[in-house]
Amino acid sequence: MTDVPENRVLVPIEVLRGQDVPEPVIETFSSASVVLLGYHEIPEQTAPDQARMQFEDQAQNALTDFETAFAEAGGDVSSRLVFTHDPLKTIERVAAELECDSVLLLNPAPVLRQILVAISETVNVEHIARLVGDVMADSDVEVTLYHVTPDSEERERGERILETAAETLEEHGIDRDRIVKAVVADDEPLEALLASAENHHLVVLGESKPTIRERIWGDVSETIAGQTVNPVLVVRRDYLEVPEAELEEAAGGPRG
C-alpha cells in the first residue's frame, strides 16, 4: 500500500449521535494519515469536564471502534475525543494544530467508484491533484476533474488548468484511463457543481475563505454536503495559497 503520511485527513465524527464512517471511506482513506476527531456538542452551561465524566466511556468506545476499523484496513490512524461548546471552532483548531491538509465531511457512501474534483484557478491545482492521486492510487476509482468557467471564451484556460491537474494525478499513480476532464461554461457555478455531484460518490473541493469554519459551514461546502448524499473532502486554504506567478504558470500564462 502506498505510504503517504504527508496527506493528513481530519475526519470529524459526532460519536454520540450515531454518525457512521462508511466502509468504502475507510478502505479508500486508509492510504492517508487519518485523524479521527470524535466530538460531542454540549450546552453552554455544561462544563467540558462534567460532560467527560458522564459520557467519556461511551464516546471513547465508539471512537475506538472506528480507529480499529481504519487500523485493520492498514491505515495510519490516530484519534482525539473532545467535548465542546463550539464544534466548528474545535474542528478548525484541531485541523490547524495537527497540520491536517483536508477535512472529510461524512455522508453515507455505499460505494466510492467515481469522485468529482472541483478545480478552481484560485487554488493550488497541483496540491489538490497530488493529494487525490496519493489517496486514490491504490483504488480503481474514476476521477473527474471539473472546472466551471463563466463563459465559453474561458474554456481554453480551464482546459489548461485541468491538464495540469491530470498530469499531476498521473505522476501520483492515477492512470490516464481513470481520468476524465470536464470544463463547463455556466454563470451559476454552484448549481452546475451540484448537478455534477449527483452522479459521483465523493466531492473534493478547495477551501477558499479565511477559515475552515466559514468554508465548510458557510457557503459552498455546506451546500454541497447538505444537498448531496455523498462525502465531501475539503482541502484547507493554508495548503492552497500560492504566488500569483505560479497560478499564471499553471494556467498557461498571465491573462491578456
N, C-alpha and C positions, 0 to 999 in steps of 0.2 A: 504493500500500500504506500502511496506517495506520502512522504513526510514533509508537512508544510506548517511547522509550528508558528511561522510568522503570520499566518492567517488566523487571527483570534476572533471568534464569533461569540457575542454575548446573546444568550437565549433567556429572556425573562419568562418566568413561569408563575402564574398565580396558584401556588401549591395547595392552598386550602379551598379552592373553588373548583377543583376537579379538572383543571386545564391539563390537557394531554399533550405529549410530544409524539407526533405520528411516527410510525416505524420507518417510512421512507425518508423522513427528515433525519432520523438517527443514522440510517445507513449512509445517506449522502454526505452529511456533515461530519461523519466520523473521520474524514480525511483532513479536517481542520482542527485547530486547537479550540475547544469549546469551553466556555464558562457558563454554567447554569446558574442563573440568578433567581433563586426561589424567593418570592416576596409575598407578603400579606399586608394589605392596607388596613390600618387601624384608625379608630376615631381620634380626633384631636385631644379629647380628654383622657385618652388611654396612654399610659407611658409605655414605650417600647419594651422595657424590662418586664413590665407586668404582662404584656402580651406574650413575650417569650416564655415566661414561666408557665403560662396557660396553654400555649399552642406549640411550643418548640418541638416536642417529641413527635407529634402528628405531622407537622410540616417537614421535619427533617427526614422522617421515614419516607414520605412521598418523594422528596428531593433525592434521597439516596437511591431509590428505585430507578429514577431517570439517569442518575450518574452511572449506576451499574449497567444499564442498557447501553449507554454510549461506550463504556469501557469494554463490554463484551463484543461490541461491533468493531473493536480495535481503535477506538478514538482516544485522543489526548484530551481528557476532560477533568475539570475541577468545578467546584460549586461554592456558592455563598448563599446564606439564608439571612434575610432581613425582615424586620417588622417596621413599617414606615408609615408616616402620615402623608407622605407625598411620593408615590411610586415613580412618577415621571422624573422628579428631581433625583431620586435614588438611582434609577437606571442610567441617567445622564452622568452622574458622579462616578458610578462603578465602571462604566464604559471608558471614561477618561482615565480613571485611576489605573485600570488594568490594561490600558492601551489596546482596547478592542477596536478593530478596524471596521466592524459591522455589527448590526443588531438585527436579530431574526425575530420578526413578529409572527407568532404562531397562529395558524388557522389549520383546519383539517387538511390533510394531504393524503388522499387514498393512494396516489402514485406520484412519482416525480420523474416524468419522462420528457417533458418539454418545459423549458424555462424561458422567460422573456426578460431580456436585459435592456433596460431603457438607458440609452446613451445620450447625454447632452454635451454640447460643445463647451459648456461652462464647468465641466468637471474633468478630473484626470482619467481620460479614456483608458489608458494603459493599466492603471491601477485596478480599476473595476474588472477589466478583462483578465488581468493576471490572477486576481482573487477567484473569479469564476472558473478560470482554467484549472487552477490548482485544486480547488474543491471538487470540481466535477470530472477531473481527468480519469479517475478510476471507474466512472459510471458510464452508462450508454445514453445519457440524456442528449436531446437535441437543443441547441442553444440558438435562440432567435435574438439577434442584435437589432434593436429598434430605435429609430430616431424620427422625431416629429419636427417638421420644418413648417413655418407659416405659409410658405408658398412654393410653387414648383421651381422658381428661379434658384432656390437654395438647395435643390435636390443634389446637385453635384457635390456641394460642400458636405452634405450629410453622408453621401456615399464614401467620401474620403475618410470621414471620421469613423465610419463603421469598418472600413477596410483596415484602418489602424488597429481597431479592436480585434478583428478577425485574425490578423497576423499575430497579435499577442496571444490569443487563445491557442493558435497552432503551436506557438513556442512553448506553451504550458500544457500540452498534451491533448488538446481537443482536435480531432481530425476535421478536415475541411468539409467532409460529407455530413458532419453533425452540426454545421454552422449555417444559419440562414440569416441573410441581411435584408432588412425592411426599412426603407425610407418612406415616410408617409407625409404628404402635404395636407395640413389641416390647421385651421385657425383656432381650433378647440383641442389643444394637445391633451388635456386631462381626459376628455371624453374619448379621444382616439386611443389613449393608453388603456382605459378601462375596457373598451371594446376588444382590444387585442388580448388583454389579460384573461378574458373569459375562456380563451382557447389554450391557456397554458396552466401549468401546475405550480409554478413559483415565479414571482416577480422580483427582479433585482433593480434597484434604483439608487441614485446617489443623493445624499443629504445636501441641500443647497441653502439652508438657512443657518443662522448663527449657532443654534443649539440642537441637540438631538430632540429635545422636548418639542421645540417649535416645528421641527421637520416631521417627526414620527406622529405626533398627535396634533399637529397644527393644520396642515392642508393636504398635500398630495398623498403622503404615505397613509394618513388617517383615512382618506377617501378610498384609496386603493385597498387597504386592509379591511375596511368596513364594507366595501361593495364587491369584493371578490371572496370566494370561499377558500382561497389558497394562501399559503405563507408569503410574506413579503420580507426580503432581505434589504436592509438599508445600509449603504456604505457611508461611514461617518465623514463629515466635512473635513476634519483635520487631515484625512488621508487623501483628499481630493484637490486641495488647493495647490496649484502650480503656477509658475510665472506665465504671464501673458504670451511671452515668446514661445513657450512650449506648447501652449494651446494653438497658436498660429501654425506651428510646425506640424502638429498632429492633424490639423485641418487642411494642410496643404498650402500654407502661406497666409499672410495678412489679407483681410478683406479690402477690396479696392473701392 
